[in-house]
Amino acid sequence: MQIEPGKLRSSGFAFGTPVPSPIPAAVSAASGLEGDFATYVSSKEKKKITPMYTFPVTSKDINKEETLTSTRWSSSTLKLSSAGQPKLESQWRDMEWTEEQKTSLMKTVSSYRPSCHDVTQARVLLLGPVGSGKSSLISSVQSVFNGRVTNRAMVGSSSTSFTKKLQSFNIHGEKGEDPTGLVLCDIMGLGDGEMTGLTLHDILSVIKGHVPEGHKFLPDQPVRSETAGFVKRPSLKDKIHCVAFVVDASKILTYPKGLSTTFRQLRKHISDLDVHQVALLTHVDAICPETAKDVTQVYKSHYIQDMMSKAGALLGMSTSYIVPVKNYSSELDLNVNTDVLLLSAVDHILQYTDLYFQDNTPQPTGPKIE
């Protein structure tokens, strides 16, 4: 599928063929989702959410949103924590919270190399709404290997995207070690408004490997063959090998309804390129006080399990592709359990990245047999 960059903007992302209708009004924030989690979204947070996604919302899309309603749990599977919150008796995903597990995961990530001999580094694109925690994730993962909390990727705090250009961060191993085979690519956040957000054309250009490092995205200047540094014939090493969607658990209930349509259309076009996708649910500590105090409770939390189901409905993907993470933000020191959760997320990404190489590695051609 070739998208004409000249035909840029219809509504929200550009798909090449303009929709013959005026730009729709901003989509109202999600409503009618007053489930158990509503109490964990502050009134101040609700007020400052400004719907910016301009995808047209149909009745079909609105019906999809109904799947975001809370899951009900039987009392036999839950117990109350000291804070009076539902808590599962056992982890709903197996996880070892030990120093040994952290060491093992660090070794797995630092020793990772793509299964394709023509590629030395796997490129993973982080894609999500403004403020979802993409840049913080990069800094947090690198902090684990640095042995201290560092901010490698610049992080903003406003409602507009701090990242404006394509930036690739090669995750380095422990001090003295060579860089790993993993590159995390940061890009402008989704939902910055009609005249400042990313276009579908530019996102797909990044995934196809056409966009040069450091390219600054401007909605009225789409990536095209005349763009400085444009890669006309990208090789496998220039392309994106996996896409990781990043969504904020504390904002799932207040994301505009049109965002679900945005994600589903993105996923369709990315899947057409045979690129696997996973998702990371950030800020899980913000929706569960028990997890905020002790991150090992993340897979015992009814709230987080339910929110992951909501994230799956938002993205249009099974929860088996979604993992929770807690980024470092105000901390000055590392925590082994936070490190294990972060490294497990990276390992999850690498598994799907390798599937891409298995599907796209050129097969050796042997001598022709007569």
C-alpha positions as CSV (number, residue, x, y, z in Angstrom):
1,M,0.0,0.0,0.0
2,Q,1.5,3.3,-1.1
3,I,0.2,6.4,0.7
4,E,0.4,9.7,-1.2
5,P,2.1,12.2,1.2
6,G,0.5,15.1,-0.6
7,K,-2.9,14.0,0.5
8,L,-2.3,14.6,4.1
9,R,-5.1,15.4,6.4
10,S,-8.7,14.2,6.5
11,S,-9.6,13.6,10.1
12,G,-6.9,12.7,12.7
13,F,-4.4,10.6,10.8
14,A,-4.0,10.9,7.1
15,F,-4.8,7.9,4.9
16,G,-4.1,9.2,1.5
17,T,-7.7,9.5,0.4
18,P,-9.4,12.4,2.1
19,V,-12.8,11.8,3.7
20,P,-15.3,14.0,1.8
21,S,-16.6,15.6,5.0
22,P,-15.5,18.5,7.2
23,I,-13.1,17.9,10.0
24,P,-15.3,16.5,12.9
25,A,-15.4,18.2,16.2
26,A,-13.1,16.9,18.9
27,V,-14.3,13.7,20.3
28,S,-15.7,13.9,23.9
29,A,-13.9,12.1,26.6
30,A,-15.0,8.6,27.4
31,S,-18.1,8.5,29.6
32,G,-20.3,5.9,31.2
33,L,-17.3,4.0,32.5
34,E,-17.8,4.8,36.1
35,G,-16.5,1.4,37.2
36,D,-14.5,0.5,40.3
37,F,-11.5,2.4,39.0
38,A,-13.2,5.8,38.8
39,T,-12.2,6.7,42.3
40,Y,-8.5,6.4,41.4
41,V,-8.8,9.2,38.7
42,S,-8.7,12.5,40.5
43,S,-11.2,15.2,39.7
44,K,-8.3,17.5,38.8
45,E,-7.1,14.9,36.3
46,K,-10.5,14.6,34.8
47,K,-10.8,18.3,34.3
48,K,-7.5,18.7,32.5
49,I,-8.1,15.9,30.0
50,T,-8.8,17.7,26.7
51,P,-10.0,15.3,23.9
52,M,-7.9,15.9,20.9
53,Y,-8.4,12.9,18.7
54,T,-10.4,13.8,15.7
55,F,-11.2,10.4,14.2
56,P,-14.9,10.2,13.3
57,V,-16.7,8.0,15.8
58,T,-19.5,5.8,14.6
59,S,-22.2,4.0,16.6
60,K,-20.2,0.8,15.9
61,D,-17.2,2.3,17.6
62,I,-19.3,3.4,20.5
63,N,-20.6,-0.1,21.0
64,K,-17.0,-1.3,21.2
65,E,-16.5,1.0,24.1
66,E,-19.1,-0.9,26.1
67,T,-16.6,-3.8,26.3
68,L,-14.6,-1.6,28.7
69,T,-17.1,-2.0,31.5
70,S,-15.8,-3.6,34.7
71,T,-15.4,-7.3,35.1
72,R,-17.2,-8.6,38.1
73,W,-15.3,-11.0,40.4
74,S,-16.7,-13.6,42.7
75,S,-15.9,-13.2,46.4
76,S,-14.3,-16.7,46.4
77,T,-11.5,-15.5,44.2
78,L,-10.8,-12.3,46.1
79,K,-9.7,-11.1,49.5
80,L,-9.6,-7.6,51.0
81,S,-6.2,-6.0,51.5
82,S,-5.4,-3.9,54.6
83,A,-6.7,-0.9,52.5
84,G,-10.0,-2.6,51.9
85,Q,-9.4,-3.3,48.2
86,P,-10.1,-6.6,46.4
87,K,-6.9,-8.7,46.1
88,L,-6.4,-12.0,44.4
89,E,-5.1,-14.9,46.5
90,S,-2.4,-15.8,44.0
91,Q,-0.6,-14.2,41.0
92,W,-2.5,-14.5,37.8
93,R,0.8,-14.5,35.9
94,D,3.8,-16.3,37.3
95,M,6.7,-14.0,38.3
96,E,9.8,-14.5,40.4
97,W,10.7,-11.4,42.4
98,T,14.3,-12.2,43.3
99,E,17.8,-10.7,42.7
100,E,18.6,-13.9,40.8
101,Q,15.7,-13.4,38.5
102,K,16.8,-9.8,37.8
103,T,20.4,-11.0,37.0
104,S,19.0,-13.7,34.7
105,L,16.8,-11.2,32.8
106,M,19.7,-8.7,32.5
107,K,21.8,-11.4,31.0
108,T,19.0,-12.3,28.6
109,V,18.6,-8.7,27.4
110,S,22.2,-7.8,27.3
111,S,23.2,-10.9,25.3
112,Y,20.3,-10.6,22.9
113,R,21.2,-10.5,19.2
114,P,18.7,-10.7,16.3
115,S,18.3,-14.1,14.8
116,C,18.9,-12.6,11.4
117,H,22.6,-12.4,10.5
118,D,22.1,-9.3,8.3
119,V,20.8,-7.3,11.3
120,T,22.9,-6.5,14.4
121,Q,20.2,-4.5,16.3
122,A,16.5,-5.0,16.7
123,R,14.5,-1.7,16.4
124,V,11.4,-1.3,18.5
125,L,9.1,1.6,18.0
126,L,7.3,3.0,21.1
127,L,3.9,4.4,20.1
128,G,1.2,6.0,22.3
129,P,-0.6,9.0,23.5
130,V,1.2,12.1,24.8
131,G,2.3,11.5,28.4
132,S,1.9,7.7,28.3
133,G,5.5,7.2,29.5
134,K,7.4,6.3,26.4
135,S,10.5,8.4,27.1
136,S,10.3,7.4,30.8
137,L,10.3,3.8,29.8
138,I,13.5,4.2,27.8
139,S,15.3,6.0,30.7
140,S,14.0,3.4,33.2
141,V,15.3,0.4,31.2
142,Q,18.7,2.0,30.8
143,S,18.7,2.9,34.5
144,V,18.5,-0.8,35.3
145,F,21.8,-1.5,33.4
146,N,23.4,1.7,34.7
147,G,22.9,0.6,38.3
148,R,21.3,4.0,39.2
149,V,18.3,6.1,38.1
150,T,19.2,8.2,35.1
151,N,17.2,10.2,32.5
152,R,18.6,9.2,29.1
153,A,15.5,10.2,27.1
154,M,14.3,13.8,27.9
155,V,10.9,13.6,29.5
156,G,8.2,16.3,29.5
157,S,5.2,16.9,31.8
158,S,2.8,19.0,29.7
159,S,-0.2,17.9,27.7
160,T,1.8,18.3,24.4
161,S,4.4,16.0,23.2
162,F,7.9,16.7,24.5
163,T,9.5,14.5,21.8
164,K,9.2,16.0,18.3
165,K,11.6,14.0,16.3
166,L,12.7,10.4,15.7
167,Q,15.2,9.3,18.3
168,S,16.8,5.9,18.6
169,F,18.3,4.8,21.9
170,N,20.6,1.8,21.9
171,I,20.3,0.2,25.3
172,H,23.7,-0.3,26.7
173,G,24.7,-3.2,28.9
174,E,26.3,-2.8,32.3
175,K,29.3,-0.5,32.7
176,G,32.1,-1.7,30.5
177,E,29.9,-4.0,28.4
178,D,29.1,-3.5,24.7
179,P,25.7,-2.1,23.7
180,T,22.9,-4.7,23.6
181,G,21.2,-5.7,20.4
182,L,18.1,-3.7,21.3
183,V,17.2,-0.2,20.1
184,L,14.2,1.6,21.5
185,C,12.8,4.3,19.1
186,D,11.0,7.3,20.6
187,I,8.6,9.4,18.5
188,M,6.1,12.2,18.9
189,G,3.1,11.2,21.0
190,L,-0.4,10.6,19.5
191,G,-3.2,13.1,20.1
192,D,-1.4,16.5,19.9
193,G,-4.2,18.0,17.9
194,E,-5.1,18.4,14.3
195,M,-2.1,20.6,13.4
196,T,0.6,19.1,15.6
197,G,0.0,15.4,15.8
198,L,1.6,12.6,13.8
199,T,0.0,11.4,10.5
200,L,-0.5,7.8,9.6
201,H,1.7,8.3,6.6
202,D,4.6,9.4,8.7
203,I,4.2,6.6,11.2
204,L,4.2,4.0,8.4
205,S,7.2,5.7,6.8
206,V,9.1,5.2,10.1
207,I,8.2,1.6,10.3
208,K,9.2,1.0,6.6
209,G,12.6,2.5,7.4
210,H,12.3,5.6,5.2
211,V,12.7,8.2,8.0
212,P,16.2,9.4,8.9
213,E,17.4,9.6,12.5
214,G,16.6,13.0,14.1
215,H,13.9,13.9,11.6
216,K,11.5,16.5,13.1
217,F,7.9,15.8,12.4
218,L,5.7,18.6,11.0
219,P,2.1,17.8,10.0
220,D,2.2,20.1,7.1
221,Q,5.5,18.7,5.8
222,P,5.0,14.9,5.4
223,V,7.9,12.6,4.9
224,R,8.6,12.2,1.2
225,S,11.4,11.3,-1.2
226,E,12.6,14.9,-1.1
227,T,12.9,15.0,2.7
228,A,16.5,15.5,3.8
229,G,18.1,12.1,4.6
230,F,15.1,10.1,3.2
231,V,16.1,6.5,2.9
232,K,14.8,5.5,-0.6
233,R,15.7,1.8,-0.4
234,P,15.7,0.8,3.2
235,S,17.2,-2.5,4.1
236,L,16.0,-4.8,6.9
237,K,18.2,-3.1,9.4
238,D,16.6,0.3,8.7
239,K,13.1,-0.9,9.4
240,I,11.1,-1.2,12.6
241,H,10.9,-4.9,13.7
242,C,8.3,-4.6,16.5
243,V,5.8,-1.9,17.7
244,A,5.1,-1.5,21.4
245,F,2.0,0.6,22.2
246,V,2.3,2.4,25.4
247,V,-0.8,3.4,27.4
248,D,-1.3,5.0,30.8
249,A,-3.3,2.9,33.2
250,S,-4.4,5.9,35.1
251,K,-6.0,7.5,32.0
252,I,-7.7,4.5,30.4
253,L,-11.1,5.7,31.7
254,T,-10.6,9.2,30.5
255,Y,-9.1,8.6,27.0
256,P,-11.3,10.0,24.3
257,K,-13.5,7.3,22.7
258,G,-12.0,8.1,19.3
259,L,-8.6,6.8,20.5
260,S,-9.8,3.2,20.2
261,T,-10.6,3.8,16.5
262,T,-7.2,5.4,16.1
263,F,-5.4,2.4,17.6
264,R,-7.4,-0.1,15.6
265,Q,-6.7,1.6,12.3
266,L,-3.0,1.9,13.2
267,R,-2.9,-1.8,14.1
268,K,-4.5,-2.8,10.8
269,H,-1.9,-0.9,8.7
270,I,1.0,-2.0,10.9
271,S,-0.2,-5.7,10.6
272,D,-0.3,-5.3,6.8
273,L,3.5,-4.7,7.1
274,D,3.8,-8.0,9.0
275,V,5.1,-6.2,12.1
276,H,4.2,-7.8,15.4
277,Q,2.7,-5.5,18.1
278,V,2.7,-5.7,21.9
279,A,1.5,-3.2,24.6
280,L,2.9,-1.8,27.8
281,L,0.5,-0.6,30.5
282,T,2.4,2.2,32.5
283,H,1.6,3.9,35.8
284,V,0.1,0.8,37.3
285,D,1.1,2.1,40.7
286,A,-1.2,5.1,40.2
287,I,-4.3,2.9,40.1
288,C,-3.5,0.5,42.9
289,P,-2.2,1.7,46.2
290,E,-1.1,-1.9,47.2
291,T,1.1,-2.0,44.1
292,A,2.4,1.5,44.7
293,K,3.7,0.3,48.1
294,D,4.9,-3.1,46.8
295,V,5.3,-3.7,43.1
296,T,5.2,-7.5,43.7
297,Q,1.5,-7.2,44.2
298,V,0.9,-6.2,40.5
299,Y,-0.2,-9.6,39.5
300,K,-2.4,-10.0,42.5
301,S,-4.3,-6.8,41.9
302,H,-7.9,-7.1,40.7
303,Y,-7.8,-3.5,39.6
304,I,-4.7,-3.9,37.4
305,Q,-6.1,-7.2,35.9
306,D,-9.3,-5.4,35.1
307,M,-7.5,-2.4,33.7
308,M,-5.4,-4.6,31.4
309,S,-8.7,-6.0,30.0
310,K,-9.8,-2.4,29.4
311,A,-6.5,-1.7,27.7
312,G,-7.0,-4.7,25.5
313,A,-10.4,-3.5,24.4
314,L,-9.0,0.0,23.8
315,L,-6.2,-1.4,21.6
316,G,-8.2,-4.2,20.0
317,M,-5.7,-6.9,21.2
318,S,-5.7,-9.9,23.5
319,T,-4.3,-9.2,27.0
320,S,-1.7,-11.9,26.4
321,Y,0.1,-9.2,24.4
322,I,0.0,-6.7,27.2
323,V,2.3,-6.4,30.2
324,P,2.3,-3.9,33.1
325,V,5.3,-1.7,33.9
326,K,6.3,0.8,36.5
327,N,8.7,3.5,35.3
328,Y,11.1,5.3,37.6
329,S,10.0,8.9,38.1
330,S,10.6,10.5,41.5
331,E,12.9,7.7,42.8
332,L,16.7,8.2,43.2
333,D,17.5,4.6,43.8
334,L,16.7,1.4,42.0
335,N,14.3,-1.3,43.4
336,V,14.9,-4.9,42.5
337,N,11.2,-5.7,42.0
338,T,10.7,-2.7,39.7
339,D,13.7,-3.8,37.8
340,V,12.3,-7.3,37.4
341,L,9.0,-5.9,36.1
342,L,10.8,-3.6,33.6
343,L,13.1,-6.4,32.3
344,S,10.3,-8.8,32.0
345,A,8.5,-6.3,29.7
346,V,11.7,-6.0,27.6
347,D,12.0,-9.7,27.3
348,H,8.3,-9.8,26.3
349,I,9.1,-7.3,23.5
350,L,12.1,-9.3,22.3
351,Q,10.1,-12.5,21.9
352,Y,7.8,-10.8,19.4
353,T,10.7,-9.0,17.7
354,D,12.3,-12.4,17.0
355,L,9.1,-13.6,15.4
356,Y,9.6,-10.8,12.9
357,F,13.1,-11.9,12.0
358,Q,11.9,-15.5,11.7
359,D,9.3,-14.4,9.2
360,N,11.5,-12.0,7.2
361,T,15.0,-13.4,7.2
362,P,16.2,-14.1,3.7
363,Q,16.5,-17.8,3.1
364,P,19.9,-19.0,1.9
365,T,19.9,-20.1,-1.7
366,G,21.8,-23.3,-2.2
367,P,23.1,-24.9,-5.5
368,K,20.3,-25.7,-7.9
369,I,19.6,-29.5,-7.9
370,E,19.1,-30.9,-11.4
